[in-house]
């Protein structure tokens, strides 16, 4: 019998997966890292996590055999946060479009918040975020809207709040993202409850 409220972190091979877990635990929330193959609706029904985080990773969603979450997990009602590759995987599974950028975006980028509620509640309207990606979401899935953008990434954060689905192209778990702890706290407490 589970005694903790749980956040599941799905590891898509990101160098930052352990750091995501650490940041969640710093908020005094229990988390468990699982492999992509372990993410099923049956697991969500059994463990009843308060939320799921899809990590970044080195793959491209349009490559053959790219690891993608099952479509039905997005209909389970569990809040989900996709980070970097996790955002692209979510967008792809829900009918959005991801394409390779001309150049890889790596490093600090000034983020402008378009919707200051939800994930961005009580963040600064503009702050430095950490980018590390070669692909970008160029068409949003139906029902999603842009929460934040950078000069190079028009959809740096997206959401479908009605379905409790959120995604970030940048990495809130690294110290270079100024408002990262606030964003993760908002996901944990405002969105996942």
C-alpha positions as CSV (number, residue, x, y, z in Angstrom):
1,X,0.0,0.0,0.0
2,X,1.3,3.4,-1.0
3,X,1.6,5.9,1.8
4,X,3.1,8.9,-0.1
5,X,1.6,11.2,-2.7
6,X,3.7,10.4,-5.8
7,X,5.1,12.2,-8.8
8,X,6.2,9.8,-11.6
9,X,9.2,11.0,-13.7
10,X,9.6,9.2,-17.0
11,X,13.2,9.0,-18.1
12,X,13.7,9.6,-21.8
13,X,17.5,9.6,-21.4
14,X,18.0,13.2,-20.3
15,X,21.2,14.1,-18.5
16,X,18.9,16.0,-16.1
17,X,16.5,13.3,-15.0
18,X,18.1,12.8,-11.6
19,X,18.1,16.6,-11.2
20,X,14.4,16.7,-11.9
21,X,13.8,14.1,-9.1
22,X,16.1,16.1,-6.8
23,X,14.2,19.3,-7.4
24,X,10.8,17.5,-6.8
25,X,12.2,16.1,-3.5
26,X,13.5,19.5,-2.5
27,X,9.8,20.5,-2.4
28,X,9.2,17.6,0.0
29,X,7.3,15.6,-2.6
30,X,8.0,11.9,-3.2
31,X,9.0,11.0,-6.8
32,X,9.9,7.9,-8.6
33,X,11.8,7.6,-11.9
34,X,10.5,5.0,-14.4
35,X,11.4,4.0,-17.9
36,X,9.2,4.9,-20.9
37,X,8.1,1.3,-21.2
38,X,6.7,1.4,-17.6
39,X,4.4,4.3,-18.3
40,X,0.9,2.8,-18.9
41,X,-2.6,3.7,-18.0
42,X,-2.7,0.6,-15.8
43,X,0.3,1.9,-13.8
44,X,-1.5,5.2,-13.4
45,X,-4.6,3.5,-12.2
46,X,-2.6,1.3,-9.7
47,X,-0.2,3.9,-8.3
48,X,-2.5,6.9,-8.7
49,X,0.3,9.5,-9.0
50,X,-0.6,13.1,-8.4
51,X,1.3,14.0,-11.5
52,X,3.7,12.8,-14.3
53,X,6.8,14.5,-15.6
54,X,8.1,13.5,-19.1
55,X,11.9,14.2,-19.1
56,X,14.1,15.5,-21.8
57,X,16.2,13.2,-23.9
58,X,18.6,12.9,-26.9
59,X,16.1,11.4,-29.4
60,X,14.0,13.2,-32.0
61,X,10.3,12.3,-32.0
62,X,10.2,11.8,-35.7
63,X,13.0,9.2,-35.8
64,X,12.0,5.6,-36.3
65,X,11.5,3.8,-32.9
66,X,11.7,7.1,-31.0
67,X,10.3,6.4,-27.4
68,X,6.9,8.0,-27.2
69,X,4.4,7.9,-24.4
70,X,1.1,5.9,-25.0
71,X,-1.6,8.2,-26.3
72,X,-4.1,7.1,-23.7
73,X,-2.1,8.4,-20.7
74,X,-3.1,12.0,-21.9
75,X,-6.8,11.1,-21.3
76,X,-6.3,9.6,-17.8
77,X,-6.9,12.9,-16.1
78,X,-3.5,12.9,-14.4
79,X,-1.6,16.2,-14.7
80,X,1.4,15.9,-17.0
81,X,4.4,18.1,-17.5
82,X,6.6,17.6,-20.5
83,X,10.1,19.0,-20.4
84,X,12.1,19.5,-23.7
85,X,11.8,16.1,-25.4
86,X,8.8,15.4,-23.2
87,X,7.1,18.5,-24.7
88,X,7.8,17.3,-28.2
89,X,6.6,13.8,-27.4
90,X,3.4,15.2,-25.9
91,X,2.8,17.5,-28.9
92,X,3.5,14.6,-31.4
93,X,1.2,12.2,-29.6
94,X,-1.6,14.8,-29.5
95,X,-1.5,15.8,-33.2
96,X,1.0,18.7,-33.0
97,X,4.0,19.0,-35.3
98,X,7.7,19.0,-34.4
99,X,10.5,19.9,-36.7
100,X,14.3,20.2,-36.6
101,X,15.5,23.7,-36.2
102,X,18.2,25.0,-38.5
103,X,20.6,25.2,-35.5
104,X,20.6,23.7,-32.1
105,X,19.6,26.1,-29.3
106,X,21.8,25.6,-26.3
107,X,22.3,28.0,-23.4
108,X,20.5,30.9,-21.8
109,X,17.5,32.4,-23.5
110,X,15.3,35.3,-22.3
111,X,11.8,34.0,-21.8
112,X,8.7,36.2,-22.0
113,X,5.6,35.0,-20.2
114,X,2.4,35.4,-22.2
115,X,0.0,33.8,-19.6
116,X,1.1,34.5,-16.0
117,X,-1.2,32.0,-14.3
118,X,-0.8,28.2,-13.9
119,X,2.9,27.3,-14.3
120,X,3.9,30.9,-14.3
121,X,2.0,32.1,-11.2
122,X,4.1,34.7,-9.4
123,X,7.1,34.4,-11.7
124,X,8.7,37.5,-13.3
125,X,7.2,38.4,-16.7
126,X,10.6,38.0,-18.3
127,X,13.5,35.8,-17.1
128,X,16.4,33.7,-18.2
129,X,15.7,30.1,-19.1
130,X,18.0,27.3,-20.1
131,X,17.5,25.8,-23.6
132,X,19.1,22.6,-25.0
133,X,17.2,21.4,-28.1
134,X,17.5,20.8,-31.8
135,X,13.8,20.3,-32.5
136,X,10.9,22.5,-31.8
137,X,7.1,22.3,-31.7
138,X,6.0,24.3,-34.8
139,X,2.2,23.4,-34.7
140,X,0.4,23.1,-31.3
141,X,-2.0,20.2,-30.7
142,X,-5.6,21.1,-30.7
143,X,-6.8,22.8,-27.4
144,X,-3.3,24.0,-26.5
145,X,-2.1,27.6,-26.3
146,X,1.3,29.3,-25.8
147,X,2.2,30.3,-22.2
148,X,5.7,31.7,-22.9
149,X,8.1,32.4,-25.8
150,X,11.7,33.3,-26.5
151,X,13.3,35.1,-29.4
152,X,14.1,31.7,-31.1
153,X,11.2,29.6,-29.8
154,X,7.7,30.9,-30.3
155,X,6.2,28.0,-28.3
156,X,8.6,27.8,-25.3
157,X,5.8,26.8,-23.0
158,X,2.4,25.4,-23.9
159,X,-0.7,24.1,-22.1
160,X,-4.1,22.7,-22.3
161,X,-5.3,23.5,-18.8
162,X,-8.7,21.8,-19.2
163,X,-6.8,18.5,-19.7
164,X,-4.1,19.4,-17.1
165,X,-1.4,19.0,-19.8
166,X,1.6,21.4,-19.7
167,X,4.9,21.5,-21.5
168,X,8.2,23.4,-21.5
169,X,10.8,23.6,-24.2
170,X,13.3,24.8,-21.6
171,X,14.7,23.1,-18.5
172,X,13.2,24.4,-15.2
173,X,15.3,21.9,-13.2
174,X,18.6,23.5,-13.9
175,X,19.9,26.5,-11.9
176,X,20.3,28.6,-15.0
177,X,16.5,28.9,-15.3
178,X,15.9,31.8,-12.9
179,X,12.3,30.9,-12.1
180,X,12.7,27.1,-12.3
181,X,11.9,26.3,-8.7
182,X,8.7,28.5,-8.8
183,X,7.5,26.8,-12.0
184,X,8.1,23.3,-10.6
185,X,6.4,24.3,-7.3
186,X,3.4,25.6,-9.3
187,X,3.1,22.3,-11.2
188,X,3.3,20.3,-8.0
189,X,1.0,22.4,-5.7
190,X,-1.2,24.5,-7.9
191,X,-1.8,22.0,-10.7
192,X,-1.2,18.5,-9.1
193,X,-2.6,19.5,-5.7
